[in-house]
């Protein structure tokens, strides 16, 4: 009896091992409506990983101070217009005198107007100036070239100019010693010649297109005096008048003009 029970247990273990090793059966494929068997579904493809768009570096904004400085910067190119008002000391015979005048030096006021083109720190233009003194009035038409040093808020500007100077009237006091007794009408005496010089301006920037500041200048004059006609007189003109330094011949003088004043300049940028 014991042998029979051992044989039955051994057979049951063998059957259990065989069923465990057998491959699992798959469910049969069902035919479709046309009687064809549908192909097996392809294995699912894993979805690609989501990509994050590259982040661009944020644009750095200008600092407020830099933006303000850029807005206050003057235009690179501009037409400039300037106006002068100054004290002047002129002496047309201060270096060499052959004018025949009794007085060659005098004080007065000067007024000027300039216009030109500015490109960056360079300036090219023309200037008219009237120096009205107690003894004579001198007008000047000059071409000028200038360079402004890049400082703020006060910019030094250096100018050099060259031009033509002529008189707009000689006062009687400058030639009174050469006139005859009995003269009533002051004779016309003409002066003209070359003027060359320079000046420095300390321009204070009030806005990006307006500057104002003091200036000082010195000009050297090389003037010729033509021989004037004999003056009219209620008594005969004697040889002392005919042959004196003023009426006996033409003359000339080398002198200077000193100017100290204020200049205002405006820019028209483009």
Secondary structure, DSSP 8 states (H G I E B T S, - for coil): -HHHHHHHHHHHHHHHHHHHHS--------B-TTS-B--------------------------HHHHHHHHHS--SEEEEEEEEEEEEEEEEEEEEEES--S--EEEEEEEEEEEEEEETTEEEEEEEEEEEESSEEEEEEEEEEEEE---SSEEEEEEEEEEEEEEEEE-GGGTGGGS-TT--S-----EEEEEEEEEEEEEEEEETTEEEEEEEEEEEEEEEE--------SS---HHHHTSTTTSS-EEEEEEEEEEEEEEEEEEE-
